[in-house]
Amino acid sequence: MPHDIEPRLLRAFEAVAADLHFTRAAARLYVAQQALSRDVRRLERELGSELFVRSTRSVSLTAEGERFLPYARRVLAAYDELGAAWAADERPLVVDVGASVGTAYQVLEATRAAAPDIEFVARFHSGLTGASAAIVAGRLDVSSGRVAGLDPAVLDQLEHRPVRFERMAVLLCEGHPLAALDEVPLDALAGETLYAAAGNAATAEWTDLAERLFAGRGIEVAAPFPEIEGVEEFVRVVRKRRWSVLASTEFVAVPGMELRPIVDPVPLSPISLVWRKGLRHKGLDALRETADGLAERHGWLDVPADGWLPEADMSLMLAGTRPGTRPGSRTATGVEPGGGASRS
């Protein structure tokens, strides 16, 4: 076993192990596929072990690769923690907020106002699934969203802090019969098909939440559609296709459409602040402090008596709560696929 393995080789191995696909891993690391393959081969030579089983159709870890992976991740986490601590006051913090509305954007703007000397660089790419891969790869520092929808292997490399239970809503064309209501009962959506970002791998956690909410209620998720990037393109596509859209009450304005809260029950979208394990940065400290303050001041973590939330989501929100506090003043009703209700 060599004593000095270059971090670059470990990052190449970890990226391929995470994606089980050389092309995607190379894109994530911004390197050529040939260079990535060379680094993996070099690591295998230095270790004296084959780490991957390769075929023309698939890539999988060998037993030695499975054994080596947790060690590689711990070493990389230590490198990242060292680098973050050394440069904590010298570089901007890169924060994904999805769009210029909603909880994440409100937290970022309030933090900028409270800590004007810290530089935050905003990214506007929706979807925690996509953002979490960028965080693990080191291209992004902080994002937010529903952590229960993430791959456990990815979540294991992240830390998270609950911020808010956003109330869910439906975006309807002005002429839709339900648009005349101030609030839309969930059961009134039976027979409807709603766009919930199916087909966009970056927002898989949102589509999963929609499917859990709709299960057993006669509500369908719209067929997969290519990823829609940017608010302007989203508005154009939604208006052209006259979709009804599953949203939250914090949502972009779409001309000619009405946003209506969903009730009976009140579905909740759990929002957590998410960052890479070991990250040390005064900007992260400021974001967390601001998020905690906003949550307490506005009751963002209060759960309505008729709130709906999957049990796994509530468990993770509780697990991510800072010591001495817990989300919600009441218990949400977790309704999993199949229609069975439980107390979370």
CORRA-V789779 format. One record per pair of residues at least 24 apart in sequence whose C-alpha atoms are under 8 Angstrom apart, sorted by the first residue. I is the first residue (numbers start at 1). GAP is how many residues later the second one is. D is the distance in Angstrom with one decimal. If there is no record, write none. Layout:
BEGIN
i->(I;I)
gap->(GAP;GAP)
d->(D;D)
END
This chain:
BEGIN
i->(1;1;1;2;2;5;7;7;8;9;9;9;9;10;10;10;11;12;12;12;13;13;13;14;14;14;15;17;17;17;20;20;20;20;21;21;28;28;29;77;77;78;80;80;81;81;81;84;84;84;85;85;85;88;88;88;89;89;91;92;92;92;92;92;93;93;93;93;93;93;93;93;94;94;94;94;94;94;94;95;95;95;95;95;95;95;95;96;96;96;96;96;96;96;96;96;96;97;97;97;97;97;97;97;98;98;98;98;98;99;99;99;99;100;101;101;101;102;102;103;103;103;104;104;104;107;107;107;107;108;110;111;111;111;115;118;118;119;120;124;125;125;126;126;127;127;127;127;127;128;128;128;129;129;129;129;129;130;130;130;131;135;135;136;141;141;141;142;142;142;142;142;143;143;143;144;144;144;144;145;145;145;145;145;146;146;146;146;146;146;146;147;147;147;147;147;148;148;148;148;149;149;149;149;149;150;157;157;158;158;158;158;159;159;159;159;159;160;160;160;160;160;161;161;161;161;161;161;161;161;162;162;162;162;162;162;162;162;162;162;163;163;163;163;163;163;163;163;163;164;164;164;164;164;164;165;165;165;165;165;165;165;165;166;166;166;166;166;166;166;166;167;167;167;167;167;167;167;167;168;168;168;168;168;168;168;168;168;168;169;169;169;169;169;169;169;169;170;170;170;170;170;170;170;170;170;171;171;171;171;171;171;171;171;172;172;172;172;172;172;172;173;173;173;173;173;173;174;174;174;179;179;179;181;182;182;183;183;183;183;184;184;184;184;185;185;185;185;186;186;186;186;187;187;189;189;190;190;190;191;191;191;192;192;192;193;193;193;193;193;194;194;194;194;194;194;194;194;195;195;195;195;195;195;195;196;196;196;196;196;197;197;197;198;198;198;198;199;199;199;199;199;200;200;200;200;200;201;210;211;212;212;212;212;213;213;213;213;215;215;215;215;216;216;216;217;264;265;265;265;266;266;266;266;267;267;267;268;268;268;269;270;270;272;301;301;301;302;302;302;302;303;303;303;303;303;303;304;304;304;304;305;305;305;306;306;307;307;307;308;308;308;308;309;309;309;310;310;310;310;311;311;311;311;311;314;315)
gap->(45;46;47;44;45;38;69;72;31;30;31;33;34;33;62;66;65;24;27;28;26;27;30;55;58;59;122;43;44;52;38;39;40;41;37;38;106;109;108;200;201;200;198;199;197;198;199;195;196;197;194;195;196;192;193;194;192;193;28;26;27;28;29;191;26;27;28;48;49;188;190;191;26;27;28;29;46;47;48;25;26;27;28;45;46;47;48;26;27;28;29;30;35;44;46;47;48;25;26;27;28;29;46;47;25;26;27;28;29;25;26;27;132;24;149;150;151;148;149;61;147;168;39;40;169;180;183;184;187;179;180;175;176;179;171;164;165;164;163;106;104;105;76;77;75;76;77;78;79;74;75;77;72;73;74;75;76;71;72;73;71;140;141;140;134;135;138;131;132;133;134;142;130;131;132;127;128;129;130;125;126;127;128;129;59;60;123;124;125;126;167;58;124;125;166;169;57;164;165;168;55;56;57;59;60;55;119;120;116;117;118;119;115;116;117;118;161;112;113;114;115;160;111;112;113;127;156;159;160;161;108;109;110;111;139;155;156;158;159;165;107;108;109;110;128;129;132;137;138;106;107;108;131;136;137;103;104;105;106;135;136;137;138;82;83;84;102;103;104;105;134;81;82;94;95;99;100;101;102;78;79;80;81;93;94;98;99;100;101;77;78;79;80;90;91;92;93;74;75;76;77;78;89;90;91;92;73;74;75;76;86;87;88;89;71;72;73;85;86;87;88;69;70;71;83;84;85;82;83;84;79;80;81;79;78;79;77;78;79;80;76;77;78;79;77;78;79;80;76;77;78;79;30;77;29;30;27;28;29;27;28;29;26;27;28;26;27;28;29;51;25;26;27;28;49;50;51;52;26;27;28;48;49;50;51;25;26;49;50;51;27;28;30;24;25;26;27;24;25;26;27;28;24;25;26;27;28;26;36;126;98;123;124;125;54;122;123;124;121;122;123;124;121;122;123;122;42;41;42;43;38;40;41;42;40;41;42;39;40;41;40;43;47;45;26;27;28;25;26;27;28;24;25;26;27;28;29;25;26;27;28;25;26;27;26;27;24;25;26;24;25;26;27;24;25;26;24;25;26;34;24;25;31;32;33;30;29)
d->(7.2;5.6;7.7;6.4;6.8;7.8;7.0;8.0;7.7;5.4;6.4;7.7;6.0;7.7;6.0;7.3;7.3;6.0;6.5;6.2;7.9;5.8;8.0;6.9;7.1;7.1;7.6;7.7;6.9;7.7;7.5;5.3;6.1;7.9;7.3;6.2;7.5;7.1;7.0;7.1;6.4;7.4;6.9;7.2;4.8;5.6;6.8;6.0;5.5;6.7;7.7;5.5;7.0;6.4;4.7;6.7;7.0;7.0;7.7;7.3;4.8;5.4;6.4;8.0;6.5;4.9;6.1;6.3;7.8;7.6;6.2;7.5;6.0;4.8;6.0;7.1;5.5;5.2;6.5;6.8;6.1;5.0;5.9;6.7;6.0;4.8;5.8;5.7;4.4;5.7;6.5;8.0;7.3;7.4;6.2;4.8;7.4;6.7;6.1;5.6;7.2;7.4;6.4;7.1;7.0;4.3;4.7;4.1;7.1;5.4;7.4;7.1;7.4;7.8;6.5;6.2;6.4;4.8;6.3;7.5;7.4;7.9;7.8;6.4;8.0;6.9;6.5;5.8;7.7;6.9;6.9;6.4;5.8;5.9;7.2;7.8;6.2;7.6;7.3;7.7;7.5;7.8;7.3;6.8;5.0;4.0;7.4;7.5;7.6;6.7;6.3;7.1;7.3;5.0;5.7;6.2;6.4;7.1;4.0;6.7;7.3;6.8;6.0;6.3;5.9;6.8;7.9;7.2;5.6;4.7;7.5;7.8;6.1;5.3;6.7;6.2;5.3;4.5;5.3;6.8;4.5;5.3;6.9;7.7;6.5;7.5;7.2;5.5;5.4;6.4;7.7;7.8;7.8;6.9;7.6;7.4;7.5;6.4;5.3;6.6;7.3;4.3;7.5;6.9;7.6;6.5;6.3;5.8;6.7;5.6;4.5;4.9;5.8;5.4;6.0;5.5;7.8;6.0;5.4;4.4;6.4;5.7;5.2;5.1;6.7;7.8;7.6;4.9;5.9;7.2;7.6;6.2;4.1;6.3;7.9;5.6;7.9;6.0;6.0;7.6;8.0;5.7;5.1;6.5;6.1;6.8;6.0;6.8;6.7;6.1;5.1;6.9;6.5;4.6;5.0;5.6;5.5;4.6;6.0;6.1;5.7;7.4;7.2;6.4;7.1;7.5;5.6;5.0;6.3;7.1;7.6;5.7;5.9;7.3;7.8;6.8;6.1;4.8;6.2;7.4;5.8;3.9;5.8;6.2;6.1;7.2;5.5;5.6;6.3;6.2;5.0;4.7;5.5;6.6;5.4;4.1;4.9;6.9;5.6;4.8;5.5;7.3;5.8;5.4;6.4;6.7;5.6;4.9;6.5;6.6;6.5;5.6;4.4;6.4;7.4;5.0;6.8;5.4;5.2;6.4;7.7;6.6;7.6;6.9;6.3;4.4;6.2;5.8;5.0;5.9;6.3;7.9;7.1;7.6;6.4;7.6;5.5;5.1;5.9;6.5;6.4;6.2;4.8;6.0;5.6;4.7;5.3;7.5;5.9;5.9;6.0;6.8;6.7;7.8;7.9;6.3;6.0;4.7;4.9;5.6;5.5;7.4;7.7;5.4;6.3;6.0;4.6;5.6;5.6;7.1;7.6;6.3;5.2;5.4;6.7;5.0;5.0;6.0;5.9;4.8;7.8;6.4;6.2;4.7;6.1;6.2;6.8;6.4;5.6;7.9;7.2;7.3;7.6;7.0;6.5;4.5;6.4;7.7;4.1;5.1;5.9;6.7;7.6;7.2;6.3;4.8;7.9;7.9;7.6;7.7;7.7;7.6;5.9;5.1;7.6;7.3;7.5;7.5;7.8;5.1;6.1;6.5;7.1;5.8;5.5;7.9;6.9;5.2;5.7;6.1;7.5;5.9;4.6;5.7;5.8;4.5;6.4;6.5;5.9;5.8;7.6;7.1;7.6;7.6;4.9;4.9;7.9;6.4;3.8;5.2;7.0;7.6;4.6;6.0;5.4;6.5;6.3;8.0;6.4;7.7;7.0;5.9;6.6;6.5;6.7;6.9;7.8;4.8;5.9;5.5;4.8;5.5;6.7;6.1;4.6;6.7;4.3;5.7;5.9;7.8;7.5;7.6;7.6;7.6;5.1;6.5;7.5)
END
